[in-house]
Amino acid sequence: KDDNVDAIEHEAAEESAKQARDVNLRGGHLILQDLSQADAWLIAGTLSADLRPGLRALTLDGSAVHASGCEAIGHALRTCRALRVLRMNTCQLTDGGTDSKGVRQLAYSIREPLCLLAELEARDNDVDEDACKFIADALLEGDGLRCLDLRDNPIDDGVGGTALAAAVEESERLVALNGIDINGIRANLACSQADGWQPFEVTFLCRRLQKCSTLRYLNLDSNDLGPIHLEALAMGLDSAEHIRVVSLRDNKLQGTFVDDTGIDRGCYDGRGVKRLAKHLAQRRGMRSLDLRGSHIDDRAGKDGLAQAIYEGSHALECLDWIDLREGSGVEDESIVRPASPGVILDAKGLDMCTSAFLARGLRAQPELVAVEAPGNGVCVPWSCDCLAEALRTPKCQLIRLVLNKTILRVEGAVPLFEALKKCCPPLEVLELSHACLCDSWVGYNRERSLDAMRECASALTALKCNLKQLILDFNKLQDDGLQIISNALERNFSLETLGLRSNALSEGVDLGRMLRANRGLTSLDLSRNKFTQKGPEALVEVANALVKNRSLKTLDLTGSGVDSASGPRLALLEPAAVALAYCLDENPVLKQVRL
């Protein structure tokens, strides 16, 4: 009984396998794996005799075909009129690079007019430069092959790679090479050549960009593209103005990169960026360009890529995370869409190129009313000059600028504060926390570090100043910086919110004098400072001034030491607590004091 059951199950399995083979053959695609060299000879005989007239695709991946088996299959292709696709990846076609007779026979067959093979894959077979040259010559003489894949073979820019580059330049039939298949509206080649691009692959890509006039979207993310590749690509884009969107994220476009441990590696090479700058300065085809993660620091400065972005004749509407296009029809989900029309949001901050692009947008688009870039960015002086120039243009309608955690330093902050005196309409909100406003690019000098505060004070007292919110948290203003700001606020009545959190402030005389004279400030943040470091006098001075102040509603003194004092320290600070309690009783406007 058990034997009968086993026989029935075995018969059913054989019938199922036979049906599967029949279906596969009827579809014209045969997949055979783990074959021996003798099996390869048998397949060659079958192809040569044309015993499978309906077979269109044959896959032998992972089989031990070897050089002799490849030679036999190559010879059979001369007379086989059915096969269109042949895949022999990881099949030891050159016996470890020692025998190329099989690859040569494949090349000879491709040249024959009777060979109708259209697609050939021979990845990871140790095909060397000499063997590659035979295939390149076959591409020039034959006109049947349309797709070729030789990835994972030792082919570089030697005799084989050079010959292949010349072949793909002249071939009119080849439409796909090493996974580079450009056809239609979109070409998604992300990670297609993650181990690096060869010169002949870049040559083929540029040629296909010119030929495929329907192409609009090109994605080359994570392809280990270097300066030479970017230079060739930029030259190819000169003749492909039909392409609208180009993404080059996570590449090594300047030769430098950051490894997994956060250490800078590589050698700087700006030729590719320089050629891309030339393209943007002269062409108007591209609408969107994404360079995030490619470590573009534009060391050429104002004469490089940033300058081309700021003043070039390009028609870019989107650069990296900055999207100036109207509507919400952006397919890239990594671009943060505005919360409301005319607002830019970001999580990474500005660099030299993005700040130049933003300044260009501010000059030309009056609907852009707010910019929020609270990220870890760096704006060099030239970038800040561009932003300041944009703020002064008549078309700029910006009323809110948030550059928190963007390194400006004195040289960058001064032109921005100067622009506040001339921008129209006047800026209403400016947030510059963690901006290193009292640091310099040329070394520390306390007198020079106060230049930004002096220019800020000058802007606050200007006739056109309409600033309502100013946030200067975490900028090391210290008491001499506070004195400059306080003197200006004695004559400024437009500012309503002032943030001075964590600025190493300890004196209260200047603050008290300002609070007695100012009639516009409604919210003041003095948290995380050192007002109680020398005793209660600073807070007593502030509290006494608040008794006569009739505009301030909220005062934040969190972290100033009053709340955490105990023992003798508590007794020492008791006058400050008494003075603050008294001002709350006497001042009907002051609603909240946070300790």
Secondary structure as the mmCIF struct_conf table of DSSP 4:
data_model
#
loop_
_struct_conf.conf_type_id
_struct_conf.id
_struct_conf.beg_label_comp_id
_struct_conf.beg_label_asym_id
_struct_conf.beg_label_seq_id
_struct_conf.end_label_comp_id
_struct_conf.end_label_asym_id
_struct_conf.end_label_seq_id
HELX_RH_AL_P HELX_RH_AL_P1 ASP A 2 ARG A 26
TURN_TY1_P TURN_TY1_P1 GLY A 27 GLY A 28
STRN STRN1 HIS A 29 ILE A 31
BEND BEND1 ASP A 34 ASP A 34
HELX_RH_AL_P HELX_RH_AL_P2 GLN A 37 SER A 48
TURN_TY1_P TURN_TY1_P2 ALA A 49 ASP A 50
TURN_TY1_P TURN_TY1_P3 PRO A 53 GLY A 54
STRN STRN2 ALA A 57 THR A 59
TURN_TY1_P TURN_TY1_P4 ASP A 61 GLY A 62
HELX_RH_AL_P HELX_RH_AL_P3 HIS A 66 ALA A 76
TURN_TY1_P TURN_TY1_P5 LEU A 77 THR A 79
BEND BEND2 ARG A 81 ALA A 82
STRN STRN3 VAL A 85 ARG A 87
TURN_TY1_P TURN_TY1_P6 ASN A 89 THR A 90
BEND BEND3 CYS A 91 CYS A 91
TURN_TY1_P TURN_TY1_P7 LEU A 93 THR A 98
HELX_RH_AL_P HELX_RH_AL_P4 LYS A 101 ARG A 111
BEND BEND4 GLU A 112 GLU A 112
TURN_TY1_P TURN_TY1_P8 PRO A 113 LEU A 114
STRN STRN4 GLU A 119 GLU A 121
BEND BEND5 ASP A 124 ASN A 125
HELX_RH_AL_P HELX_RH_AL_P5 GLU A 129 GLU A 141
STRN STRN5 CYS A 147 ASP A 149
TURN_TY1_P TURN_TY1_P9 ARG A 151 ASP A 152
BEND BEND6 ASN A 153 PRO A 154
BEND BEND7 ASP A 156 GLY A 158
HELX_RH_AL_P HELX_RH_AL_P6 VAL A 159 GLU A 170
BEND BEND8 GLU A 172 ARG A 173
STRN STRN6 ALA A 176 LEU A 177
TURN_TY1_P TURN_TY1_P10 ASN A 178 GLY A 179
STRN STRN7 ILE A 180 ASP A 181
BEND BEND9 GLY A 184 ILE A 185
STRN STRN8 ARG A 186 ASN A 188
TURN_TY1_P TURN_TY1_P11 ALA A 190 ASP A 195
HELX_RH_AL_P HELX_RH_AL_P7 PRO A 199 LYS A 211
TURN_TY1_P TURN_TY1_P12 SER A 213 THR A 214
STRN STRN9 TYR A 217 ASN A 219
TURN_TY1_P TURN_TY1_P13 ASP A 221 SER A 222
BEND BEND10 ASN A 223 ASN A 223
HELX_RH_AL_P HELX_RH_AL_P8 PRO A 227 ASP A 238
TURN_TY1_P TURN_TY1_P14 SER A 239 SER A 239
TURN_TY1_P TURN_TY1_P15 GLU A 241 HIS A 242
STRN STRN10 VAL A 245 SER A 247
BEND BEND11 ASP A 250 ASP A 250
TURN_TY1_P TURN_TY1_P16 LEU A 253 GLN A 254
BEND BEND12 GLY A 255 GLY A 255
STRN STRN11 THR A 256 VAL A 258
TURN_TY1_P TURN_TY1_P17 ASP A 260 THR A 261
BEND BEND13 GLY A 262 GLY A 262
STRN STRN12 ASP A 264 GLY A 266
HELX_RH_AL_P HELX_RH_AL_P9 ARG A 271 GLN A 282
STRN STRN13 SER A 288 ASP A 290
TURN_TY1_P TURN_TY1_P18 ARG A 292 GLY A 293
BEND BEND14 SER A 294 SER A 294
TURN_TY1_P TURN_TY1_P19 ARG A 299 ALA A 300
HELX_RH_3T_P HELX_RH_3T_P1 GLY A 301 ASP A 303
BEND BEND15 GLY A 304 GLY A 304
HELX_RH_AL_P HELX_RH_AL_P10 LEU A 305 GLU A 311
BEND BEND16 GLY A 312 SER A 313
STRN STRN14 CYS A 318 LEU A 319
TURN_TY1_P TURN_TY1_P20 ASP A 320 TRP A 321
STRN STRN15 ILE A 322 ASP A 323
BEND BEND17 GLU A 326 SER A 328
TURN_TY1_P TURN_TY1_P21 GLU A 333 SER A 334
BEND BEND18 ILE A 335 ILE A 335
HELX_LH_PP_P HELX_LH_PP_P1 VAL A 336 PRO A 338
BEND BEND19 ALA A 339 SER A 340
TURN_TY1_P TURN_TY1_P22 PRO A 341 GLY A 342
STRN STRN16 VAL A 343 LEU A 345
BEND BEND20 ALA A 347 LYS A 348
HELX_RH_AL_P HELX_RH_AL_P11 MET A 352 ALA A 364
TURN_TY1_P TURN_TY1_P23 PRO A 366 GLU A 367
STRN STRN17 ALA A 370 GLU A 372
BEND BEND21 GLY A 375 ASN A 376
STRN STRN18 GLY A 377 VAL A 378
HELX_RH_AL_P HELX_RH_AL_P12 PRO A 381 ARG A 392
BEND BEND22 THR A 393 THR A 393
TURN_TY1_P TURN_TY1_P24 PRO A 394 LYS A 395
STRN STRN19 ARG A 400 VAL A 402
TURN_TY1_P TURN_TY1_P25 ASN A 404 LYS A 405
STRN STRN20 THR A 406 ILE A 407
HELX_RH_AL_P HELX_RH_AL_P13 ARG A 409 LEU A 420
TURN_TY1_P TURN_TY1_P26 LYS A 421 LYS A 422
BEND BEND23 CYS A 424 PRO A 425
HELX_LH_PP_P HELX_LH_PP_P2 PRO A 426 LEU A 427
STRN STRN21 VAL A 429 GLU A 431
TURN_TY1_P TURN_TY1_P27 SER A 433 HIS A 434
BEND BEND24 ALA A 435 ALA A 435
TURN_TY1_P TURN_TY1_P28 LEU A 437 CYS A 438
TURN_TY1_P TURN_TY1_P29 TRP A 441 VAL A 442
HELX_RH_AL_P HELX_RH_AL_P14 ARG A 446 SER A 449
TURN_TY1_P TURN_TY1_P30 LEU A 450 LEU A 450
HELX_RH_AL_P HELX_RH_AL_P15 ASP A 451 LEU A 460
TURN_TY1_P TURN_TY1_P31 THR A 461 THR A 461
BEND BEND25 ALA A 462 ALA A 462
TURN_TY1_P TURN_TY1_P32 LEU A 463 LYS A 464
STRN STRN22 GLN A 469 ILE A 471
BEND BEND26 PHE A 474 ASN A 475
HELX_RH_AL_P HELX_RH_AL_P16 GLN A 478 LEU A 489
TURN_TY1_P TURN_TY1_P33 GLU A 490 GLU A 490
BEND BEND27 ARG A 491 ARG A 491
BEND BEND28 SER A 494 SER A 494
STRN STRN23 THR A 497 GLY A 499
BEND BEND29 SER A 502 ASN A 503
HELX_RH_AL_P HELX_RH_AL_P17 VAL A 509 ALA A 517
BEND BEND30 ARG A 519 GLY A 520
STRN STRN24 SER A 523 ASP A 525
TURN_TY1_P TURN_TY1_P34 SER A 527 ARG A 528
TURN_TY1_P TURN_TY1_P35 PHE A 531 THR A 532
BEND BEND31 GLN A 533 LYS A 534
BEND BEND32 PRO A 536 PRO A 536
HELX_RH_AL_P HELX_RH_AL_P18 GLU A 537 LYS A 548
BEND BEND33 ARG A 550 SER A 551
STRN STRN25 THR A 554 ASP A 556
TURN_TY1_P TURN_TY1_P36 THR A 558 GLY A 559
BEND BEND34 SER A 560 GLY A 561
TURN_TY1_P TURN_TY1_P37 VAL A 562 SER A 564
TURN_TY1_P TURN_TY1_P38 GLY A 567 GLY A 567
HELX_RH_AL_P HELX_RH_AL_P19 PRO A 568 LEU A 572
TURN_TY1_P TURN_TY1_P39 LEU A 573 LEU A 573
HELX_RH_AL_P HELX_RH_AL_P20 GLU A 574 GLU A 586
BEND BEND35 PRO A 588 VAL A 589
STRN STRN26 GLN A 592 ARG A 594
#
